[in-house]
Amino acid sequence: CPDLHPPKYVQLPLSSSPSPPLKGGQEAFAPLGLNAGAFYALSTLLNRMVIWHYPGEEVNAGRIGLTIVIAGMLGAVISGIWLDRSKTYKETTLVVYIMTLLGMVVYTFTLNLGHLWVVFITAGTMGFFMTGYLPLGFEFAVELTYPESEGISSGLLNISAQVFGIIFTISQGQIIDNYGTKPGNIFLCLFLTLGAALTAFIKPDLRRQKANKETPENKLQEEEEESNTSKVPTAVSEDHL
């Protein structure tokens, strides 16, 4: 007669749950938000700061803003090309962040020298690195949050940038009204220093790069390269014979 006993189920051991994908990406949100927030505040209050020290130079204030934008576009392109070739995400991000901080410090202490050409140079240099950091920060965050969707990572980074931008714009505006432009810019320098320090402590867990190396196509290509290199000594020895 057929066996009417119910089947026995074997409980398999539970595998350890993977680490949350956004764990590493959260470390990149604050530095990028601080940098972008400082850029938004600086761009919003640039006209006020220039006219504070150079009355009647509204036209040149707009030209300085244009210089920052053009230099930033150039910086974004160059930094993107370098990152695509070198794949040194943390190193490039940290260097550009430090250069942004240095550019902000130079701009802060040369704004009141009375020479507009100096402001053009310092503001353009600062914009080159400050805007050039933004694509680096986004790419680094995508690497850290993989396999999470790039749309989610970009959205969270934009939220962080907007929040810091609002806070910095309001705070720096109040500082400028009460104490002057230099304390207001020093306020931004302090937070850029914090952002550079946070960037230095980010663990460069490049998950997307690791996943790309583990694809079957890349493995097959590596095996072919290894086989080709192993055949070279044999061919050389045969030629000698």
Accessible surface in RSA format (square Angstrom, percent):
REM  Atomic radii and reference values for relative SASA: ProtOr
REM  Chains: A
REM  Algorithm: Lee & Richards
REM  Probe-radius: 1.40
REM  Slices: 20
REM RES _ NUM      All-atoms   Total-Side   Main-Chain    Non-polar    All polar
REM                ABS   REL    ABS   REL    ABS   REL    ABS   REL    ABS   REL
RES CYS A   1   167.47 126.7  88.71  98.9  78.77 185.1  45.94 116.4 121.53 131.0
RES PRO A   2   106.12  77.3  89.85  81.9  16.27  59.1 101.18  83.5   4.93  30.7
RES ASP A   3   114.29  80.1  80.22  79.8  34.07  80.6  44.18 104.0  70.11  69.9
RES LEU A   4   157.99  88.0 127.99  91.6  30.00  75.4 132.53  93.1  25.46  68.5
RES HIS A   5   148.33  81.1 131.82  91.6  16.51  42.2  82.16  84.7  66.17  77.0
RES PRO A   6   107.85  78.6  93.67  85.4  14.18  51.5  99.70  82.3   8.15  50.7
RES PRO A   7    96.25  70.1  77.78  70.9  18.46  67.1  88.97  73.5   7.28  45.2
RES LYS A   8   198.45  96.8 167.13 102.5  31.32  74.6 114.99 103.5  83.46  88.9
RES TYR A   9   194.82  91.0 161.82  92.1  33.01  85.9 128.68  96.7  66.15  81.5
RES VAL A  10   125.53  82.6 102.10  92.4  23.43  56.5 105.23  91.4  20.30  55.1
RES GLN A  11   161.25  90.2 131.05  95.8  30.21  71.9  53.03 112.9 108.23  82.1
RES LEU A  12   135.36  75.4 127.35  91.1   8.01  20.1 127.48  89.5   7.88  21.2
RES PRO A  13   125.65  91.6  99.11  90.3  26.54  96.5 110.02  90.8  15.62  97.1
RES LEU A  14   166.49  92.7 136.86  97.9  29.64  74.5 138.40  97.2  28.09  75.6
RES SER A  15   103.27  87.3  75.75 101.1  27.52  63.4  51.81 110.3  51.46  72.1
RES SER A  16   106.19  89.7  79.04 105.5  27.16  62.6  55.07 117.3  51.12  71.6
RES SER A  17   100.40  84.8  74.63  99.6  25.77  59.4  44.86  95.5  55.54  77.8
RES PRO A  18   120.79  88.0  97.81  89.2  22.98  83.5 108.53  89.6  12.26  76.2
RES SER A  19    66.80  56.4  47.28  63.1  19.51  45.0  30.66  65.3  36.14  50.6
RES PRO A  20    82.01  59.8  76.70  69.9   5.31  19.3  82.01  67.7   0.00   0.0
RES PRO A  21    46.97  34.2  46.20  42.1   0.77   2.8  46.97  38.8   0.00   0.0
RES LEU A  22    41.04  22.9  41.00  29.3   0.03   0.1  41.00  28.8   0.03   0.1
RES LYS A  23   126.13  61.5 120.14  73.7   5.99  14.3  67.93  61.1  58.20  62.0
RES GLY A  24    11.70  14.4   0.00   N/A  11.70  14.4  11.53  31.7   0.16   0.4
RES GLY A  25     0.00   0.0   0.00   N/A   0.00   0.0   0.00   0.0   0.00   0.0
RES GLN A  26   111.10  62.1  99.59  72.8  11.51  27.4  24.08  51.3  87.02  66.0
RES GLU A  27    78.45  45.0  65.41  49.5  13.04  31.0  38.76  75.0  39.69  32.4
RES ALA A  28     5.55   5.1   4.59   7.1   0.96   2.2   4.91   6.9   0.64   1.7
RES PHE A  29    27.08  13.5  27.08  16.8   0.00   0.0  27.08  16.4   0.00   0.0
RES ALA A  30    34.76  32.0  32.28  49.8   2.48   5.6  34.25  48.2   0.50   1.3
RES PRO A  31     0.99   0.7   0.99   0.9   0.00   0.0   0.99   0.8   0.00   0.0
RES LEU A  32     1.15   0.6   1.15   0.8   0.00   0.0   1.15   0.8   0.00   0.0
RES GLY A  33     0.00   0.0   0.00   N/A   0.00   0.0   0.00   0.0   0.00   0.0
RES LEU A  34     4.44   2.5   4.42   3.2   0.02   0.0   4.42   3.1   0.02   0.1
RES ASN A  35     0.00   0.0   0.00   0.0   0.00   0.0   0.00   0.0   0.00   0.0
RES ALA A  36     1.34   1.2   1.34   2.1   0.00   0.0   1.34   1.9   0.00   0.0
RES GLY A  37     0.00   0.0   0.00   N/A   0.00   0.0   0.00   0.0   0.00   0.0
RES ALA A  38     0.40   0.4   0.35   0.5   0.04   0.1   0.35   0.5   0.04   0.1
RES PHE A  39    30.03  15.0  30.03  18.6   0.00   0.0  30.03  18.2   0.00   0.0
RES TYR A  40    70.51  32.9  68.49  39.0   2.02   5.3  47.80  35.9  22.71  28.0
RES ALA A  41     0.00   0.0   0.00   0.0   0.00   0.0   0.00   0.0   0.00   0.0
RES LEU A  42     1.19   0.7   1.19   0.8   0.00   0.0   1.19   0.8   0.00   0.0
RES SER A  43    53.89  45.5  33.94  45.3  19.95  46.0  32.26  68.7  21.62  30.3
RES THR A  44    89.22  63.5  61.01  61.9  28.21  67.2  49.27  66.2  39.95  60.4
RES LEU A  45     7.79   4.3   7.53   5.4   0.26   0.7   7.79   5.5   0.00   0.0
RES LEU A  46     9.04   5.0   9.04   6.5   0.00   0.0   9.04   6.3   0.00   0.0
RES ASN A  47    75.69  52.2  73.73  71.3   1.96   4.7  30.76  74.0  44.94  43.4
RES ARG A  48    96.95  40.7  89.43  45.6   7.52  17.9  39.12  53.5  57.83  35.0
RES MET A  49     0.00   0.0   0.00   0.0   0.00   0.0   0.00   0.0   0.00   0.0
RES VAL A  50     0.00   0.0   0.00   0.0   0.00   0.0   0.00   0.0   0.00   0.0
RES ILE A  51    47.39  27.0  44.50  33.2   2.89   7.0  44.50  32.0   2.89   7.8
RES TRP A  52   121.89  48.9  92.12  44.6  29.77  69.9  82.01  43.7  39.88  64.7
RES HIS A  53    55.27  30.2  31.06  21.6  24.21  61.9  23.38  24.1  31.89  37.1
RES TYR A  54    19.98   9.3  16.37   9.3   3.62   9.4  19.98  15.0   0.00   0.0
RES PRO A  55   107.61  78.4  87.56  79.8  20.05  72.9  87.90  72.6  19.70 122.5
RES GLY A  56    60.74  74.9   0.00   N/A  60.74  74.9  29.30  80.4  31.44  70.4
RES GLU A  57    56.56  32.5  55.23  41.8   1.33   3.2   5.37  10.4  51.19  41.8
RES GLU A  58    92.41  53.1  84.99  64.3   7.42  17.7  44.85  86.8  47.55  38.8
RES VAL A  59   102.69  67.6  93.55  84.7   9.14  22.0 100.47  87.3   2.21   6.0
RES ASN A  60    30.59  21.1  30.59  29.6   0.00   0.0   0.24   0.6  30.35  29.3
RES ALA A  61     2.75   2.5   0.12   0.2   2.64   6.0   0.47   0.7   2.28   6.0
RES GLY A  62    48.49  59.8   0.00   N/A  48.49  59.8  40.26 110.5   8.23  18.4
RES ARG A  63   134.75  56.6 131.72  67.1   3.03   7.2  36.98  50.5  97.77  59.3
RES ILE A  64     0.00   0.0   0.00   0.0   0.00   0.0   0.00   0.0   0.00   0.0
RES GLY A  65    18.73  23.1   0.00   N/A  18.73  23.1  17.92  49.2   0.81   1.8
RES LEU A  66   104.00  57.9  99.33  71.1   4.66  11.7 102.20  71.8   1.80   4.8
RES THR A  67    41.72  29.7  38.08  38.6   3.64   8.7  28.67  38.5  13.05  19.7
RES ILE A  68     5.11   2.9   5.11   3.8   0.00   0.0   5.11   3.7   0.00   0.0
RES VAL A  69    77.64  51.1  74.00  67.0   3.64   8.8  76.86  66.8   0.78   2.1
RES ILE A  70   100.57  57.2  99.16  73.9   1.42   3.4  99.16  71.4   1.42   3.8
RES ALA A  71    18.77  17.3  14.40  22.2   4.37   9.9  18.32  25.8   0.45   1.2
RES GLY A  72     0.00   0.0   0.00   N/A   0.00   0.0   0.00   0.0   0.00   0.0
RES MET A  73   120.40  62.4 115.99  76.8   4.41  10.5 104.72  89.0  15.68  20.8
RES LEU A  74   102.61  57.1  97.83  70.0   4.77  12.0 101.70  71.4   0.91   2.4
RES GLY A  75     2.29   2.8   0.00   N/A   2.29   2.8   0.77   2.1   1.52   3.4
RES ALA A  76    26.93  24.8  22.56  34.8   4.37   9.9  22.88  32.2   4.05  10.7
RES VAL A  77    88.86  58.5  81.26  73.6   7.60  18.3  88.08  76.5   0.78   2.1
RES ILE A  78    83.76  47.7  82.33  61.3   1.44   3.5  83.09  59.8   0.68   1.8
RES SER A  79    11.54   9.8   7.06   9.4   4.48  10.3  11.23  23.9   0.31   0.4
RES GLY A  80    28.41  35.0   0.00   N/A  28.41  35.0  23.02  63.2   5.40  12.1
RES ILE A  81    89.59  51.0  85.30  63.5   4.30  10.4  88.72  63.9   0.87   2.4
RES TRP A  82   140.49  56.4 138.20  66.9   2.29   5.4 132.77  70.8   7.72  12.5
RES LEU A  83     8.07   4.5   7.96   5.7   0.11   0.3   7.96   5.6   0.11   0.3
RES ASP A  84    95.58  66.9  84.26  83.9  11.32  26.8  22.69  53.4  72.88  72.7
RES ARG A  85   194.70  81.7 161.32  82.2  33.37  79.5  53.45  73.0 141.25  85.6
RES SER A  86    34.37  29.0   9.01  12.0  25.36  58.4  18.08  38.5  16.29  22.8
RES LYS A  87    88.52  43.2  80.95  49.7   7.57  18.0  55.64  50.1  32.87  35.0
RES THR A  88    50.14  35.7  47.06  47.7   3.09   7.4  48.22  64.8   1.92   2.9
RES TYR A  89     8.88   4.1   7.74   4.4   1.13   3.0   0.25   0.2   8.63  10.6
RES LYS A  90    40.68  19.8  39.41  24.2   1.26   3.0  15.66  14.1  25.02  26.7
RES GLU A  91   104.24  59.8  99.91  75.6   4.33  10.3  57.35 110.9  46.89  38.3
RES THR A  92    12.10   8.6   7.23   7.3   4.87  11.6  10.94  14.7   1.16   1.8
RES THR A  93     1.53   1.1   1.53   1.6   0.00   0.0   1.32   1.8   0.21   0.3
RES LEU A  94    41.57  23.2  41.57  29.7   0.00   0.0  41.57  29.2   0.00   0.0
RES VAL A  95    89.80  59.1  88.82  80.4   0.98   2.4  89.68  77.9   0.12   0.3
RES VAL A  96    17.37  11.4  17.37  15.7   0.00   0.0  17.37  15.1   0.00   0.0
RES TYR A  97     0.00   0.0   0.00   0.0   0.00   0.0   0.00   0.0   0.00   0.0
RES ILE A  98    72.89  41.5  72.89  54.3   0.00   0.0  72.89  52.5   0.00   0.0
RES MET A  99    68.63  35.5  67.84  44.9   0.79   1.9  47.16  40.1  21.46  28.4
RES THR A 100     0.00   0.0   0.00   0.0   0.00   0.0   0.00   0.0   0.00   0.0
RES LEU A 101    26.88  15.0  26.88  19.2   0.00   0.0  26.88  18.9   0.00   0.0
RES LEU A 102    90.95  50.7  90.64  64.8   0.31   0.8  90.83  63.8   0.12   0.3
RES GLY A 103     7.54   9.3   0.00   N/A   7.54   9.3   6.47  17.8   1.06   2.4
RES MET A 104     0.06   0.0   0.06   0.0   0.00   0.0   0.00   0.0   0.06   0.1
RES VAL A 105    53.94  35.5  53.88  48.8   0.07   0.2  53.88  46.8   0.07   0.2
RES VAL A 106    75.56  49.7  71.59  64.8   3.97   9.6  75.56  65.7   0.00   0.0
RES TYR A 107     0.19   0.1   0.19   0.1   0.00   0.0   0.19   0.1   0.00   0.0
RES THR A 108     2.39   1.7   0.00   0.0   2.39   5.7   0.00   0.0   2.39   3.6
RES PHE A 109   100.94  50.5  89.71  55.6  11.24  29.2  89.71  54.4  11.24  32.2
RES THR A 110    24.45  17.4  24.45  24.8   0.00   0.0  24.34  32.7   0.11   0.2
RES LEU A 111     2.74   1.5   2.13   1.5   0.61   1.5   2.74   1.9   0.00   0.0
RES ASN A 112    71.80  49.5  46.42  44.9  25.37  61.1  10.39  25.0  61.41  59.4
RES LEU A 113    98.04  54.6  73.97  52.9  24.07  60.5  77.26  54.3  20.78  55.9
RES GLY A 114    52.30  64.5   0.00   N/A  52.30  64.5  26.72  73.3  25.58  57.3
RES HIS A 115    95.00  51.9  92.02  64.0   2.98   7.6  56.54  58.3  38.46  44.7
RES LEU A 116    31.99  17.8  26.46  18.9   5.53  13.9  26.46  18.6   5.53  14.9
RES TRP A 117   161.11  64.7 156.82  75.9   4.29  10.1 146.37  78.0  14.74  23.9
RES VAL A 118    21.11  13.9  20.80  18.8   0.31   0.7  21.11  18.3   0.00   0.0
RES VAL A 119     0.29   0.2   0.06   0.1   0.23   0.5   0.29   0.2   0.00   0.0
RES PHE A 120    53.82  26.9  51.70  32.0   2.12   5.5  52.13  31.6   1.69   4.8
RES ILE A 121   103.56  58.9  95.45  71.1   8.12  19.6 102.46  73.8   1.10   3.0
RES THR A 122    13.15   9.4   9.72   9.9   3.43   8.2  12.64  17.0   0.51   0.8
RES ALA A 123     0.00   0.0   0.00   0.0   0.00   0.0   0.00   0.0   0.00   0.0
RES GLY A 124     7.76   9.6   0.00   N/A   7.76   9.6   7.37  20.2   0.39   0.9
RES THR A 125    62.00  44.1  56.22  57.0   5.77  13.8  42.43  57.0  19.57  29.6
RES MET A 126     0.40   0.2   0.40   0.3   0.00   0.0   0.40   0.3   0.00   0.0
RES GLY A 127     0.68   0.8   0.00   N/A   0.68   0.8   0.68   1.9   0.00   0.0
RES PHE A 128    52.59  26.3  51.95  32.2   0.64   1.7  51.95  31.5   0.64   1.8
RES PHE A 129    39.86  19.9  39.19  24.3   0.66   1.7  39.86  24.2   0.00   0.0
RES MET A 130     0.77   0.4   0.77   0.5   0.00   0.0   0.22   0.2   0.55   0.7
RES THR A 131    25.99  18.5  25.97  26.3   0.01   0.0  25.78  34.6   0.21   0.3
RES GLY A 132     1.39   1.7   0.00   N/A   1.39   1.7   1.39   3.8   0.00   0.0
RES TYR A 133     4.60   2.1   4.60   2.6   0.00   0.0   0.00   0.0   4.60   5.7
RES LEU A 134    31.40  17.5  31.40  22.5   0.00   0.0  31.40  22.0   0.00   0.0
RES PRO A 135    44.75  32.6  37.90  34.6   6.85  24.9  44.41  36.7   0.34   2.1
RES LEU A 136     0.51   0.3   0.44   0.3   0.07   0.2   0.44   0.3   0.07   0.2
RES GLY A 137     3.06   3.8   0.00   N/A   3.06   3.8   3.01   8.3   0.05   0.1
RES PHE A 138    50.98  25.5  50.86  31.5   0.12   0.3  50.98  30.9   0.00   0.0
RES GLU A 139    69.44  39.9  69.31  52.4   0.13   0.3  19.97  38.6  49.47  40.4
RES PHE A 140     2.63   1.3   2.63   1.6   0.00   0.0   2.63   1.6   0.00   0.0
RES ALA A 141     0.00   0.0   0.00   0.0   0.00   0.0   0.00   0.0   0.00   0.0
RES VAL A 142    10.19   6.7   9.84   8.9   0.34   0.8   9.84   8.6   0.34   0.9
RES GLU A 143     0.00   0.0   0.00   0.0   0.00   0.0   0.00   0.0   0.00   0.0
RES LEU A 144     0.69   0.4   0.46   0.3   0.23   0.6   0.48   0.3   0.22   0.6
RES THR A 145     0.94   0.7   0.94   1.0   0.00   0.0   0.00   0.0   0.94   1.4
RES TYR A 146    74.83  34.9  74.32  42.3   0.51   1.3  38.18  28.7  36.64  45.2
RES PRO A 147    98.35  71.7  74.92  68.3  23.43  85.2  75.19  62.1  23.16 143.9
RES GLU A 148    48.86  28.1  38.49  29.1  10.37  24.7   5.09   9.8  43.77  35.7
RES SER A 149    61.11  51.6  47.40  63.3  13.70  31.6  35.51  75.6  25.60  35.9
RES GLU A 150    97.07  55.7  93.27  70.6   3.80   9.0  31.36  60.7  65.70  53.6
RES GLY A 151    51.37  63.4   0.00   N/A  51.37  63.4  37.98 104.2  13.40  30.0
RES ILE A 152    81.56  46.4  74.01  55.1   7.55  18.2  80.49  58.0   1.07   2.9
RES SER A 153     0.28   0.2   0.28   0.4   0.00   0.0   0.00   0.0   0.28   0.4
RES SER A 154    36.54  30.9  36.54  48.8   0.00   0.0  20.18  43.0  16.36  22.9
RES GLY A 155    31.17  38.4   0.00   N/A  31.17  38.4  29.79  81.8   1.37   3.1
RES LEU A 156    62.26  34.7  58.42  41.8   3.84   9.7  58.47  41.1   3.78  10.2
RES LEU A 157     0.11   0.1   0.11   0.1   0.00   0.0   0.11   0.1   0.00   0.0
RES ASN A 158    68.01  46.9  67.96  65.7   0.05   0.1  17.39  41.9  50.62  48.9
RES ILE A 159   106.40  60.5 103.92  77.4   2.48   6.0 106.39  76.6   0.01   0.0
RES SER A 160    16.23  13.7  10.60  14.2   5.62  13.0  14.47  30.8   1.76   2.5
RES ALA A 161     2.44   2.2   2.44   3.8   0.00   0.0   2.44   3.4   0.00   0.0
RES GLN A 162    92.92  52.0  92.43  67.5   0.49   1.2  34.23  72.9  58.69  44.5
RES VAL A 163    73.98  48.7  72.70  65.8   1.28   3.1  73.85  64.2   0.13   0.4
RES PHE A 164    51.37  25.7  51.37  31.8   0.00   0.0  51.37  31.1   0.00   0.0
RES GLY A 165     3.72   4.6   0.00   N/A   3.72   4.6   3.61   9.9   0.11   0.2
RES ILE A 166   106.56  60.6 101.62  75.7   4.94  11.9 105.92  76.3   0.64   1.7
RES ILE A 167    87.93  50.0  84.52  63.0   3.41   8.2  87.81  63.2   0.12   0.3
RES PHE A 168     2.10   1.0   2.10   1.3   0.00   0.0   2.10   1.3   0.00   0.0
RES THR A 169    31.12  22.1  29.34  29.7   1.78   4.2  25.33  34.0   5.80   8.8
RES ILE A 170   109.91  62.5 102.70  76.5   7.21  17.4 108.94  78.4   0.97   2.6
RES SER A 171    34.72  29.3  28.16  37.6   6.56  15.1  13.87  29.5  20.85  29.2
RES GLN A 172     0.00   0.0   0.00   0.0   0.00   0.0   0.00   0.0   0.00   0.0
RES GLY A 173     7.06   8.7   0.00   N/A   7.06   8.7   7.06  19.4   0.00   0.0
RES GLN A 174   103.62  57.9 103.28  75.5   0.34   0.8  30.53  65.0  73.09  55.4
RES ILE A 175    37.90  21.6  37.41  27.9   0.49   1.2  37.90  27.3   0.00   0.0
RES ILE A 176     0.02   0.0   0.00   0.0   0.02   0.0   0.00   0.0   0.02   0.1
RES ASP A 177    86.17  60.4  57.75  57.5  28.43  67.2  23.18  54.6  62.99  62.8
RES ASN A 178   102.83  70.9  69.79  67.4  33.03  79.5  15.18  36.5  87.65  84.7
RES TYR A 179   162.79  76.0 131.74  75.0  31.05  80.8  92.53  69.5  70.26  86.6
RES GLY A 180     9.78  12.1   0.00   N/A   9.78  12.1   8.80  24.1   0.98   2.2
RES THR A 181     5.24   3.7   3.39   3.4   1.85   4.4   0.00   0.0   5.24   7.9
RES LYS A 182    73.45  35.8  71.57  43.9   1.88   4.5  38.18  34.4  35.27  37.6
RES PRO A 183    51.99  37.9  45.50  41.5   6.48  23.6  47.65  39.3   4.33  26.9
RES GLY A 184     0.00   0.0   0.00   N/A   0.00   0.0   0.00   0.0   0.00   0.0
RES ASN A 185     0.18   0.1   0.18   0.2   0.00   0.0   0.00   0.0   0.18   0.2
RES ILE A 186    63.18  36.0  63.18  47.1   0.00   0.0  63.18  45.5   0.00   0.0
RES PHE A 187    35.68  17.9  33.44  20.7   2.25   5.8  35.29  21.4   0.39   1.1
RES LEU A 188     0.14   0.1   0.14   0.1   0.00   0.0   0.14   0.1   0.00   0.0
RES CYS A 189    11.60   8.8  11.40  12.7   0.21   0.5  10.43  26.4   1.18   1.3
RES LEU A 190   116.10  64.7 109.21  78.1   6.89  17.3 109.81  77.1   6.29  16.9
RES PHE A 191    64.14  32.1  64.05  39.7   0.09   0.2  64.14  38.9   0.00   0.0
RES LEU A 192     0.10   0.1   0.10   0.1   0.00   0.0   0.10   0.1   0.00   0.0
RES THR A 193    69.04  49.1  68.33  69.3   0.71   1.7  58.12  78.1  10.92  16.5
RES LEU A 194    85.89  47.8  81.64  58.4   4.24  10.7  85.29  59.9   0.60   1.6
RES GLY A 195     0.00   0.0   0.00   N/A   0.00   0.0   0.00   0.0   0.00   0.0
RES ALA A 196    10.76   9.9   9.50  14.7   1.26   2.9   9.79  13.8   0.97   2.6
RES ALA A 197    45.67  42.0  37.69  58.2   7.98  18.2  45.08  63.5   0.60   1.6
RES LEU A 198    67.01  37.3  64.09  45.8   2.93   7.4  64.18  45.1   2.83   7.6
RES THR A 199     0.51   0.4   0.51   0.5   0.00   0.0   0.48   0.6   0.02   0.0
RES ALA A 200    42.62  39.2  29.77  45.9  12.85  29.2  29.93  42.1  12.69  33.6
RES PHE A 201   173.47  86.8 145.86  90.3  27.61  71.9 150.45  91.2  23.03  65.9
RES ILE A 202     4.50   2.6   3.66   2.7   0.84   2.0   4.18   3.0   0.32   0.9
RES LYS A 203   153.88  75.1 147.41  90.4   6.47  15.4  94.37  84.9  59.51  63.4
RES PRO A 204    67.80  49.4  52.28  47.7  15.52  56.4  52.28  43.2  15.52  96.4
RES ASP A 205    37.99  26.6  35.32  35.2   2.67   6.3  12.53  29.5  25.47  25.4
RES LEU A 206    34.26  19.1  34.02  24.3   0.23   0.6  34.02  23.9   0.23   0.6
RES ARG A 207    44.64  18.7  40.78  20.8   3.86   9.2  24.02  32.8  20.62  12.5
RES ARG A 208    44.37  18.6  44.37  22.6   0.00   0.0  18.70  25.6  25.67  15.6
RES GLN A 209    32.06  17.9  31.91  23.3   0.15   0.4   8.68  18.5  23.38  17.7
RES LYS A 210   116.11  56.6 114.06  70.0   2.05   4.9  76.71  69.0  39.41  42.0
RES ALA A 211    29.38  27.0  21.39  33.0   7.99  18.2  25.16  35.4   4.22  11.2
RES ASN A 212    66.26  45.7  65.91  63.7   0.35   0.8  17.84  42.9  48.42  46.8
RES LYS A 213   132.84  64.8 127.53  78.2   5.31  12.6  71.09  64.0  61.76  65.8
RES GLU A 214   115.31  66.2 103.59  78.4  11.72  27.9  31.65  61.2  83.66  68.3
RES THR A 215    47.54  33.8  44.64  45.3   2.90   6.9  44.75  60.1   2.79   4.2
RES PRO A 216   102.94  75.0  95.18  86.8   7.76  28.2  99.44  82.1   3.49  21.7
RES GLU A 217   125.87  72.3 116.87  88.4   9.00  21.4  69.39 134.2  56.48  46.1
RES ASN A 218    48.80  33.7  48.12  46.5   0.67   1.6   7.97  19.2  40.83  39.5
RES LYS A 219   107.89  52.6 106.49  65.3   1.40   3.3  54.79  49.3  53.10  56.6
RES LEU A 220   103.97  57.9 101.98  73.0   2.00   5.0 103.34  72.6   0.63   1.7
RES GLN A 221   100.54  56.2  98.93  72.3   1.61   3.8  26.14  55.6  74.40  56.4
RES GLU A 222    82.52  47.4  81.79  61.9   0.73   1.7  28.84  55.8  53.68  43.8
RES GLU A 223   106.43  61.1 101.30  76.6   5.13  12.2  36.91  71.4  69.52  56.8
RES GLU A 224    91.30  52.4  89.55  67.7   1.75   4.2  31.39  60.7  59.91  48.9
RES GLU A 225    91.55  52.6  89.41  67.6   2.15   5.1  36.17  70.0  55.38  45.2
RES GLU A 226   118.10  67.8 112.60  85.2   5.50  13.1  42.93  83.0  75.17  61.4
RES SER A 227    45.85  38.7  40.42  53.9   5.43  12.5  36.76  78.3   9.09  12.7
RES ASN A 228    85.72  59.1  82.36  79.6   3.35   8.1  26.01  62.6  59.70  57.7
RES THR A 229    91.91  65.4  82.47  83.6   9.44  22.5  72.14  96.9  19.77  29.9
RES SER A 230    72.51  61.3  51.61  68.9  20.90  48.1  50.33 107.2  22.17  31.1
RES LYS A 231   135.31  66.0 132.19  81.1   3.12   7.4  82.12  73.9  53.19  56.7
RES VAL A 232    89.11  58.6  85.94  77.8   3.16   7.6  89.11  77.4   0.00   0.0
RES PRO A 233    84.24  61.4  74.66  68.1   9.58  34.8  80.23  66.2   4.02  25.0
RES THR A 234    75.26  53.5  71.14  72.1   4.13   9.8  50.06  67.2  25.21  38.1
RES ALA A 235    50.98  46.9  47.65  73.5   3.33   7.6  50.42  71.0   0.57   1.5
RES VAL A 236    73.02  48.0  72.68  65.8   0.33   0.8  73.02  63.4   0.00   0.0
RES SER A 237    54.22  45.8  49.24  65.7   4.97  11.5  43.09  91.8  11.12  15.6
RES GLU A 238   110.11  63.2  96.49  73.0  13.63  32.4  32.50  62.9  77.61  63.4
RES ASP A 239   122.41  85.7  90.74  90.3  31.67  74.9  32.07  75.5  90.34  90.1
RES HIS A 240   153.34  83.8 118.51  82.4  34.83  89.1  82.73  85.3  70.61  82.2
RES LEU A 241   185.96 103.6 125.04  89.5  60.92 153.1 141.58  99.4  44.38 119.4
END  Absolute sums over single chains surface
CHAIN  1 A    14175.4      12282.1       1893.3       9697.8       4477.6
END  Absolute sums over all chains
TOTAL         14175.4      12282.1       1893.3       9697.8       4477.6
